[in-house]
Every structure is written in structure tokens, then in C-alpha cells.
Amino acid sequence: MSSLTQAATKVTDLYEISEVIAVGASTREQHQLMAQGLAKVFAKVSGDEAVLADDDINKYLQDAQSYLLSFSFEANTEKRVNALGEVVDTQRLKMSFDPSRVNASLTSLGFPVWSARRPDIMIWVASSNNGVREILSADSSLAMADKVQQLADARGLPVVLPHGDLEDQLSLDVSELWGLFADPVMAASARYSADAILAGRVESVNDQQWRSTWLFIFNGEQRKYTVNGKSEEDIVDQVLGQISSRLSGQYAVYLNSLFQDRVVLRISGVNNLRQYHSVLQYVENMTGVSSPLVVSVTDDILRIQVDVSGDVQQLRDLIALDSRLVPEQYFASAVGQEPSNELRYVWNP
């Protein structure tokens, strides 16, 4: 977390969703599920559930089928009870939506687009049930481990759960996690090289009431959250929603041409034609960047002018999530002050 560049994960399924549906469901029911799937994709791509409460969203959801690039049905072992009280077989409806149309719709609705490269979040959870405390791990027999992963996937959040092995047990005691002591939590997380840490203690008050406190550590900042809910799953879903909103507020970009700044990316370390094309492709694929124009090529230095949606600091934050561009000031060879309209980086293929 203290590294010069972060090792964020590229989320590959931002525009995909999978929903359970009864075998033999009507076309109307399938269309309803497609609308539901598109709504979840809107929330996942923007990182903000507020989009679901927007008054104008229904006109997009009613046309959900036209957003589909593909859909398919897959076998599923889950059984469900229908409206008649009958137990029926189910299948999974897998949907892939058109990224350009989803992004355009979010922009029309006034919401930002959060790119696929997102910070990894290390999750530590100490759970207390009937007075017994334990730490959730990837290898835990607790069904909650799988549920945490599913809830994070639904929000497009790349998460890491501790292995729960001897090294973890020696690094972090359950009492230290329960107390949400930042130093031991950060020390135990170092082996996982995540960008952020979310540590929480969760306990049952009764069968239908749970309470929790969470510590979120990111970029030297520490925030605490208190979340109550009807179940562990409900609590985790709520806190992940708050973390998603926090991160999207920093990284999601409003793709609106009315709010643009123009800067030059000065990228050194471009030593051959292959790297030249790689840098251009990298810049062209950056979220919130448009109209890339090569201004000059001198020795190993490539200058590219770009229009930026949002502010320049947000562009810096986005670049910091990818280790391929390293800020020049981290190198001893850096000379002079960076001009206000120029961002200086070194290509790190």
C-alpha cells in the first residue's frame, strides 16, 4: 500500500451479469430479468447505487433487450418455489451488455463511469456468534466467505480474503482484529499487496439483528463505518456499498465533453516502435481521456496531448492504479519542475 504505484485489478465482467430464472419462464419474465440485470450493471459500472433511484432510469430499463450483446442459459442446481407453491427447476440467464451504450446512458442520466481497473481490497472480518469469535478466511467452512465474494463481485469490487494459514494466525490475533487496531491489521495485510484494507467486527444481537463496526484504510486515510442489519450478509452488502461509493467518488469519471481540461502526457522510456504503439494504445483506452494527439517525439520521450473529463488530479489517481506509467519524480534522473499543463511519467512495460 505504500508502493509507488498500486497493483489494481482489471475487472473483466463489469458489463456482465448472471441471474437465476425458472426453467420454462415466459418471455415476459425473461425481459423483466434483463431489465433487472441492466439495472445492476448500471450500479456496478457507476459504483453508485443512487442511479437506481433516478426518476429517468425506467426508460432505459424498459429497453434492456436492445443493450444486450449476448445472452445464454446455463444449468443450475438451485430449486425455487413458484407462485403456485410448486418446486421448480432453475437455470442461469447470463447476460452481456454493450459497454458503449451503458456508458452513454449513465452519462445521459448524469452519473459517472468507473473504469475496469479498480483498487484491490483486503477484507478482514471478525465474526461473533453466540459468544464465539473467529476470523473469516478464504478457506473458512463458513458459507459467509463465498457470500462476501459474491457480494463484492456484484459491485465490481476486487477483494481478497486472508488464507487463514499459520502466517495469518501469527500475524493477527482475533482480539486485535476485534479491536480494529490499524497497525497489526496493516502488518498482517502486507503479504497480500492489496491497495486498500477493510477490517470489521460483526456480532449478532439476536436472530434478526446484527451490528458491526468497520475500519477502511486507503491511501493513508482511515475511516470508520457503523452498520446495522438483519443478517451478516445484509451488513456486508451495506458496507461494500459505502466503500464502492467512496472509491467511485475518487475514480469514476463524468464523460461529459462540457467539463474538460487539456493536458500533455510526457512519457519517457519509449525506446522502440513497439513501445510507441503500446503507449498510444494505453492512452487511447484510458477512461475519461479523449482526442489523443502526439505533439512530439524526441529521443525516448513521447508527448501526447489529451482532453480530460473531470479534473487533472482524478487523471493522476486513475493512472496510479496501473503500474505501466510511473511518475517521473520517483526517478533520480528527473530534472526540473513539472509544468502545470504537463504530467510526466516513465513507461514501465
C-alpha positions, 0 to 999 in steps of 0.5 A: 500500500505504500508502493509507488504505484498500486497493483489494481485489478482489471475487472473483466465482467463489469458489463456482465451479469448472471441471474437465476430464472425458472426453467420454462419462464415466459418471455415476459419474465425473461425481459423483466430479468434483463431489465433487472440485470441492466439495472445492476450493471448500471450500479456496478459500472457507476459504483453508485447505487443512487442511479437506481433511484433516478426518476429517468432510469425506467426508460432505459430499463424498459429497453434492456433487450436492445443493450444486450450483446449476448445472452445464454442459459446455463444449468443450475442446481438451485430449486425455487418455489413458484407462485403456485407453491410448486418446486421448480427447476432453475437455470442461469440467464447470463447476460452481456451488455454493450459497454458503449451504450451503458456508458452513454446512458449513465452519462445521459442520466448524469452519473459517472463511469468507473473504469475496469481497473479498480483498487484491490481490497483486503477484507478482514472480518471478525465474526461473533456468534453466540459468544464465539469469535473467529476470523473469516478466511478464504478457506473458512467452512463458513458459507459467509466467505463465498457470500462476501465474494459474491457480494463484492463481485456484484459491485465490481469490487476486487477483494481478497480474503486472508488464507487463514494459514499459520502466517495469518494466525501469527500475524493477527490475533482475533482480539486485535482484529476485534479491536480494529487496531490499524497497525497489526491489521496493516502488518498482517495485510502486507503479504497480500499487496492489496491497495486498500484494507477493510477490517470489521467486527460483526456480532449478532444481537439476536436472530434478526439483528446484527451490528458491526463496526468497520475500519477502511484504510486507503491511501493513508486515510482511515475511516470508520463505518457503523452498520446495522442489519438483519443478517451478516450478509445484509451488513456486508452488502451495506458496507461494500456499498459505502466503500464502492461509493467512496472509491467511485467518488475518487475514480469514476469519471463524468464523460461529459465533453462540457467539463474538460481540461487539456493536458500533455502526457510526457512519457519517457522510456519509449525506446522502440516502435513497439513501445510507441504503439503500446503507449498510444494504445494505453492512452487511447483506452484510458477512461475519461481521456479523449482526442489523443494527439502526439505533439512530439517525439524526441529521443525516448520521450513521447508527448501526447496531448489529451482532453480530460473529463473531470479534473487533472488530479482524478487523471493522476489517481486513475493512472496510479492504479496501473503500474505501466506509467510511473511518475517521473519524480520517483526517478533520480534522473528527473530534472526540473519542475513539472509544468502545470499543463504537463504530467510526466511519467516513465513507461514501465512495460 
